């Protein structure tokens, strides 16, 4: 089993953010940077499903709230 190095994780995160921006043109990269990578990955999966034809079902992962909110510290 190999573990991802920090640069590899960073590249993956940047690719996720890039993919989100390609689908959702109204979102800023700066705002997306405030979320954890796992939440970004889940959002990208959701976006991928909503651009598909009607009838495709997305099931929210267990333990996740129906909406995310970020507040300034």
Protein Blocks (a to p, Z undefined) as FASTA:
>chain_A
ZZddfklmmmmmmmmmmmmmmmmmmbcfklmmmpcfklmmmmmmmmmmmmpcehiacddd
ehiafbdcdddZZ
